[in-house]
Amino acid sequence: MAVKAYLSEIIAGFALLLSGYATWQTLRFNKKQESLVESQEKLNKLLLEKEEVQVRSDKRADLGASFIKLGRSEYKLKIWNKGNACARNLRLEFPEGNNIFSQSEIEEKFPLEYLEKHQYVELIVNVDYQTKSKHTILLVWEDDTNEHNEKLVYPTLPF
């Protein structure tokens, strides 16, 4: 009988050890699972932020300007929209003054009602020997993200 009792104690001890090992493995697995859930939550948050930025970008116009040389001494200012949305009510301002553009041409073209994606508008530049090469132009427009957008550009004449 003592052998049977001894054998049952060994089996019970082995079952206890096996149960402890299973509990330890379960706890380790749960910690790994929590870590994976946290990583998934961070990834979902980053993806959501990326999508929000993309949606805002799709509703925003992005304007730029540069001088282009047409001939020996002929230049034009090219203003373009490289954004995904239409720019509305585009206006030009000259913080340092305007001495190279015809005021009548500016009044004729601006405010420009719409400047679609990849569209541009050009202004003739009047250049003489005293014309400085770098100019400051403030572009002001509306788009789907904001009623008042501004961008200060510094186009340079390619003499």
C-alpha positions in Angstrom: 0.0 0.0 0.0 2.8 2.3 0.7 4.0 2.0 -2.9 0.6 3.0 -4.1 0.5 6.1 -1.9 4.0 6.9 -2.9 3.1 6.6 -6.6 0.0 8.7 -6.2 2.1 11.4 -4.5 4.6 11.4 -7.4 1.8 11.7 -9.9 0.1 14.5 -7.9 3.5 16.3 -7.7 4.1 15.9 -11.4 0.6 17.2 -12.1 1.3 20.1 -9.8 4.5 20.9 -11.7 2.8 20.5 -15.0 0.0 22.8 -13.9 2.5 25.4 -12.7 4.4 25.2 -16.0 1.2 25.6 -17.9 0.2 28.6 -15.8 3.7 30.2 -16.3 3.4 29.7 -20.1 -0.1 31.2 -20.1 1.1 34.3 -18.3 4.0 34.7 -20.7 1.6 34.3 -23.7 -0.7 36.9 -22.2 2.1 39.4 -21.8 3.1 38.9 -25.4 -0.5 39.2 -26.5 -0.8 42.5 -24.5 2.3 43.8 -26.3 0.9 42.8 -29.7 -2.4 44.6 -28.9 -0.5 47.7 -27.8 1.6 47.6 -31.0 -1.6 47.1 -33.1 -3.3 50.1 -31.3 -0.2 52.3 -32.1 -0.2 51.2 -35.7 -3.9 51.9 -36.1 -3.4 55.3 -34.6 -0.5 56.1 -36.9 -2.5 54.9 -39.9 -5.5 57.0 -38.9 -3.3 60.1 -38.6 -1.7 59.4 -42.0 -5.2 59.1 -43.5 -6.3 62.4 -41.9 -3.2 64.2 -43.3 -4.0 62.7 -46.7 -7.6 63.9 -46.5 -6.4 67.4 -45.6 -3.8 67.4 -48.3 -6.5 66.4 -50.9 -8.5 69.6 -49.9 -5.5 71.9 -50.0 -4.1 74.0 -52.8 -0.3 74.5 -52.9 0.8 77.5 -54.9 4.2 78.4 -56.1 5.8 81.0 -58.4 9.0 81.4 -60.5 10.3 83.4 -63.3 10.8 81.8 -66.7 13.0 83.1 -69.5 11.4 83.3 -72.9 14.0 85.0 -75.0 17.0 87.1 -74.7 15.5 89.6 -72.4 11.9 88.4 -72.1 10.6 87.0 -68.9 7.3 85.9 -67.4 6.3 85.1 -63.8 4.6 81.7 -63.7 2.2 81.0 -60.8 1.1 77.4 -60.5 -1.0 75.1 -58.3 0.7 71.9 -57.5 -1.8 71.0 -54.7 -4.7 68.6 -55.0 -7.5 71.1 -54.6 -8.6 74.2 -56.5 -7.4 77.6 -55.3 -10.1 80.2 -55.3 -9.9 84.0 -55.3 -6.2 84.1 -55.9 -4.6 87.5 -55.2 -1.1 88.9 -55.4 0.5 91.3 -53.0 3.9 92.9 -53.2 5.4 93.6 -49.7 8.4 95.3 -51.2 6.6 97.1 -54.0 5.9 96.3 -57.6 8.1 97.8 -60.2 8.3 94.9 -62.8 4.6 94.0 -63.5 2.1 96.0 -65.4 -0.6 97.2 -63.0 -3.2 96.9 -65.7 -2.3 93.2 -66.4 -2.5 92.5 -62.6 -5.9 94.2 -62.4 -7.1 92.3 -65.5 -6.1 88.8 -64.2 -6.5 89.1 -60.4 -8.3 88.2 -58.3 -8.2 85.0 -60.2 -11.5 83.1 -59.6 -10.1 79.5 -59.9 -6.7 77.9 -60.3 -7.2 74.2 -60.7 -4.6 71.5 -59.9 -1.7 71.7 -62.4 -3.0 75.0 -63.9 -0.9 78.1 -64.0 -1.2 81.8 -64.8 1.6 84.0 -66.3 2.4 87.6 -66.0 4.7 89.5 -68.3 7.8 91.0 -66.6 9.2 94.4 -67.5 12.9 94.2 -67.0 15.6 96.9 -67.4 19.2 97.2 -66.3 18.3 98.4 -62.8 15.9 95.5 -62.0 16.9 93.5 -59.0 16.9 89.8 -59.5 15.1 88.6 -56.3 11.5 89.7 -55.7 9.1 89.1 -52.8 5.5 88.2 -53.7 2.7 87.2 -51.3 0.2 84.8 -52.8 -3.2 84.8 -51.0 -6.0 82.4 -51.8 -8.9 80.3 -50.5 -9.3 76.5 -50.7 -11.4 73.8 -49.1 -9.3 73.7 -45.9 -9.1 77.5 -45.2 -10.7 80.7 -46.2 -7.4 82.6 -46.0 -4.1 81.0 -47.1 -0.9 82.9 -47.6 2.5 81.9 -49.0 5.4 84.2 -49.3 7.6 83.3 -52.4 10.9 84.7 -53.5 11.3 84.1 -57.2 14.6 85.1 -58.8 15.1 86.4 -62.3 17.5 84.1 -64.3 19.7 86.8 -65.7 
